[in-house]
Amino acid sequence: MKKLSLLLSLLLLTACNSSTTDVIYEFPQGFEGEFAVIYNVASAPALTKEDDYTVVKINEQGYMLTSTPTQQYGTVTDKYFYVDANGKRTAVSDKCVLAGNTGSYEGEIAVNFSQSTLVKDNCEEEFHLLTPNFNTLDIDALLANVTKEATQP
């Protein structure tokens, strides 16, 4: 009985301490390729909330800048949507998104970033095994420009 009580206590503690990412990603209709979120850019807007989710709006070039200091970590519970010109959302399967790099970059300022890939078609299990390389976003150049521009008067 003591072992059962200890096990239940550990399970409850673990459940209470688990965190989730809770992000809604919005993409321009038809977007495909690499995308990034660059955090801790003072001149950029903070991320907004929709219910319990943080909303990230990826631009046509494949990135979003935000003054929010860093991303959320934990069990991935993210949702993905295409957004048309009228603001209507269309769900995108999480099988169409391949998680990529996360990290930090120190140029003129220090920023954090996350980078992933979105495909429109053939989002089967094989997609995650093939790891497509779109080379649509030069993250190093983007980070260098963002940190340089952030220090300009």
PyMOL commands that set and color helices and strands:
alter all, ss='L'
color gray80, all
select helices_A, chain A and resi 2-17+94-96+125-130+139-149
alter helices_A, ss='H'
color red, helices_A
select strands_A, chain A and resi 23-28+33-39+48-50+53-57+63-65+79-83+89-92+97-106+110-118
alter strands_A, ss='S'
color yellow, strands_A
deselect
rebuild
show_as cartoon
